[in-house]
Amino acid sequence: MNYNRQVLDTPYYTYYVIKSGDTLYKIAKDYNLNPKLIAELNGLKYDEYIYPNQTIILPKKGVQYYITKEGDTLKSVVNIFGANKEALVNQNETIYLLDGQMIFYKE
C-alpha cells in the first residue's frame, strides 16, 4: 500500500489523489474497502473512469455512511445509524437532508 497517495486525513475519511493506472477496484483492494461504497461516496458510477490527480474520499474504518434520499428526516437518519441525535448532529457540520448529502457517524 502506498500511503504517499493520501493528501489529508479527517476523523471520518481520507482524501486520496488518483494516480495513473488506478481504478476504483484497485484502490478498494489496496485499502480493503468496497469499491461500490467508494463510488457512492464520491458521486461516481462503479464503472466510471477516474482521472490522475482527481481527488476522492476513502471511508475510514469504524465510520458509518449514509447518502440522504428525498423524504429523509433527522429522525429517520438517526434511526438508520442507531445513533444519538446530538452525537450525529455534532459530527456533521451541516445537515440539510437534501437528496444526495453524505452523513457520517462514528461511535
Residue frames relative to the residue before (quaternion, step in Angstrom):
aa qw qx qy qz dx dy dz
M 1.0000 0.0000 0.0000 0.0000 0.00 0.00 0.00
N 0.2450 -0.7797 0.5631 0.1224 3.56 -0.91 0.91
Y 0.2017 -0.8229 0.5224 0.0968 3.57 -0.19 1.27
N 0.4931 0.6522 -0.4379 0.3739 3.61 1.22 -0.09
R 0.5837 0.5996 -0.3634 0.4094 3.58 1.24 -0.29
Q 0.5840 0.5720 -0.3819 0.4311 3.60 1.17 -0.35
V 0.1944 -0.7922 0.5655 0.1220 3.56 -0.97 0.77
L 0.8058 -0.0452 0.0436 0.5889 3.60 1.13 -0.48
D 0.2022 -0.7551 0.6115 0.1224 3.53 -1.04 0.82
T 0.0934 -0.7298 0.6723 0.0818 3.53 -1.20 0.65
P 0.6617 -0.4913 0.3446 0.4494 3.63 -1.14 0.11
Y 0.7585 0.4120 -0.1913 0.4673 3.61 1.15 -0.55
Y 0.8070 -0.0170 0.0319 0.5895 3.60 1.10 -0.59
T 0.3560 -0.6913 0.5881 0.2224 3.51 -1.41 0.26
Y 0.3560 -0.6833 0.5870 0.2486 3.56 -1.02 0.79
Y 0.0873 -0.7964 0.5985 -0.0023 3.55 -0.95 0.94
V 0.2532 -0.7603 0.5820 0.1385 3.58 -0.90 0.96
I 0.4303 -0.7160 0.4975 0.2339 3.56 -0.72 1.15
K 0.1963 -0.7601 0.6123 0.0941 3.54 -1.06 0.92
S 0.6538 -0.4912 0.3907 0.4226 3.57 -1.22 0.38
G 0.7854 0.2968 -0.2365 0.4889 3.58 -0.87 0.96
D 0.5214 0.6346 -0.4173 0.3890 3.61 1.25 -0.17
T 0.0410 -0.7275 0.6824 0.0582 3.51 -1.30 0.57
L 0.6353 -0.5086 0.3873 0.4332 3.58 -1.19 0.33
Y 0.6325 0.5393 -0.3316 0.4463 3.57 1.01 -0.80
K 0.6690 0.4976 -0.3016 0.4624 3.61 0.89 -0.93
I 0.6508 0.5016 -0.3172 0.4735 3.59 0.91 -0.88
A 0.6488 0.5207 -0.3158 0.4563 3.58 0.92 -0.92
K 0.6543 0.5058 -0.3108 0.4685 3.58 0.94 -0.86
D 0.6618 0.5187 -0.3038 0.4480 3.61 0.91 -0.91
Y 0.7826 0.3211 -0.1514 0.5113 3.59 1.01 -0.82
N 0.4233 -0.7313 0.4391 0.3054 3.58 1.33 0.22
L 0.4539 0.6575 -0.4565 0.3914 3.56 0.86 1.08
N 0.5275 -0.5906 0.4997 0.3510 3.54 -1.33 0.23
P 0.4240 -0.7306 0.4629 0.2688 3.64 -0.60 1.05
K 0.6152 0.5415 -0.3574 0.4477 3.61 1.10 -0.58
L 0.6209 0.5225 -0.3389 0.4760 3.61 1.10 -0.67
I 0.6264 0.5243 -0.3369 0.4683 3.60 0.95 -0.84
A 0.6546 0.5083 -0.3156 0.4621 3.59 0.89 -0.91
E 0.6772 0.5028 -0.3014 0.4447 3.59 0.80 -0.99
L 0.6860 0.4945 -0.2963 0.4439 3.60 0.86 -0.91
N 0.7420 0.3876 -0.2124 0.5040 3.56 1.18 -0.53
G 0.5064 -0.6789 0.4088 0.3400 3.59 1.27 0.27
L 0.4997 0.6446 -0.4203 0.3977 3.56 1.15 0.66
K 0.4364 -0.6060 0.5736 0.3366 3.53 -1.33 0.24
Y 0.6452 -0.5636 0.3535 0.3756 3.58 -1.08 0.75
D 0.7745 0.3378 -0.1781 0.5043 3.60 0.94 -0.85
E 0.3947 0.7357 -0.4673 0.2909 3.59 1.27 0.23
Y 0.4989 -0.6455 0.4943 0.3001 3.55 -1.09 0.75
I 0.1599 -0.7573 0.6240 0.1078 3.57 -1.05 0.79
Y 0.3510 -0.7795 0.5017 0.1321 3.53 -1.07 0.83
P 0.5634 -0.5748 0.4575 0.3780 3.60 -1.08 0.64
N 0.8103 0.2272 -0.2457 0.4811 3.53 -1.11 0.93
Q 0.4638 0.6256 -0.4648 0.4213 3.60 1.28 0.10
T 0.2531 -0.7677 0.5704 0.1457 3.60 -0.98 0.81
I 0.0392 -0.7740 0.6319 -0.0024 3.54 -0.95 0.97
I 0.3918 -0.6805 0.5463 0.2914 3.55 -1.29 0.12
L 0.1981 -0.7487 0.6237 0.1054 3.52 -1.18 0.75
P 0.4323 -0.7186 0.4756 0.2657 3.59 -0.75 0.98
K 0.3830 -0.7026 0.5523 0.2337 3.55 -1.16 0.66
K 0.5910 -0.5664 0.4402 0.3690 3.53 -1.21 0.54
G 0.7885 0.3224 -0.2441 0.4634 3.55 -1.11 0.74
V 0.6482 0.4722 -0.3174 0.5061 3.56 1.30 0.05
Q 0.2600 -0.7506 0.5905 0.1426 3.55 -0.94 0.95
Y 0.1566 -0.7886 0.5914 0.0624 3.55 -1.07 0.81
Y 0.0024 -0.7711 0.6367 0.0003 3.52 -1.20 0.62
I 0.2229 -0.7403 0.6197 0.1349 3.55 -0.98 0.90
T 0.4188 -0.7498 0.4540 0.2370 3.57 -0.52 1.20
K 0.2128 -0.7493 0.6189 0.1011 3.49 -1.29 0.63
E 0.6637 -0.4913 0.3710 0.4248 3.55 -1.22 0.43
G 0.7843 0.3144 -0.2478 0.4738 3.57 -0.93 0.93
D 0.4687 0.6677 -0.4567 0.3550 3.61 1.23 -0.10
T 0.1390 -0.7423 0.6477 0.1006 3.53 -1.22 0.61
L 0.6616 -0.4781 0.3704 0.4433 3.56 -1.23 0.25
K 0.6398 0.5348 -0.3209 0.4491 3.57 0.99 -0.82
S 0.6736 0.4885 -0.3112 0.4591 3.60 0.90 -0.84
V 0.6507 0.4981 -0.3210 0.4748 3.60 1.02 -0.74
V 0.6081 0.5358 -0.3454 0.4732 3.62 1.01 -0.77
N 0.6723 0.4941 -0.2959 0.4651 3.60 0.95 -0.85
I 0.6094 0.5483 -0.3512 0.4523 3.60 1.03 -0.73
F 0.7222 0.4167 -0.2381 0.4981 3.58 0.92 -0.88
G 0.2944 -0.7233 0.5561 0.2845 3.58 1.10 -0.61
A 0.4086 0.7557 -0.3991 0.3205 3.52 1.21 0.71
N 0.5218 -0.5457 0.5441 0.3659 3.46 -1.45 0.06
K 0.5156 -0.6766 0.4252 0.3092 3.61 -0.74 1.05
E 0.6648 0.5067 -0.3186 0.4469 3.62 0.86 -0.89
A 0.6541 0.5097 -0.3158 0.4610 3.59 0.94 -0.87
L 0.6466 0.5217 -0.3186 0.4563 3.58 0.95 -0.86
V 0.6714 0.4867 -0.2916 0.4769 3.58 0.90 -0.92
N 0.6626 0.5135 -0.3075 0.4503 3.62 0.95 -0.82
Q 0.7010 0.4750 -0.2694 0.4587 3.59 1.06 -0.72
N 0.7194 0.3446 -0.2186 0.5621 3.60 1.24 -0.30
E 0.4485 -0.7341 0.4408 0.2562 3.55 -0.41 1.25
T 0.7917 -0.0074 0.0383 0.6097 3.57 0.97 -0.87
I 0.0694 -0.7692 0.6337 0.0433 3.56 -0.96 0.85
Y 0.1359 -0.8172 0.5589 0.0377 3.56 -0.45 1.26
L 0.2264 -0.7951 0.5118 0.2339 3.57 1.19 -0.69
L 0.3579 0.6854 -0.5316 0.3459 3.53 1.06 0.83
D 0.6507 -0.5204 0.3815 0.4001 3.54 -1.18 0.54
G 0.8305 0.2529 -0.1906 0.4581 3.59 -0.85 1.00
Q 0.4954 0.6433 -0.4550 0.3656 3.63 1.15 0.16
M 0.3472 -0.7195 0.5620 0.2142 3.56 -1.02 0.84
I 0.0398 -0.7654 0.6423 -0.0023 3.54 -0.93 1.01
F 0.0995 -0.8073 0.5803 0.0400 3.56 -0.94 0.84
Y 0.0984 -0.7804 0.6164 0.0352 3.52 -1.30 0.46
K 0.0552 -0.7811 0.6219 -0.0015 3.55 -0.86 1.01
E 0.3785 -0.7395 0.5137 0.2146 3.55 -0.73 1.09
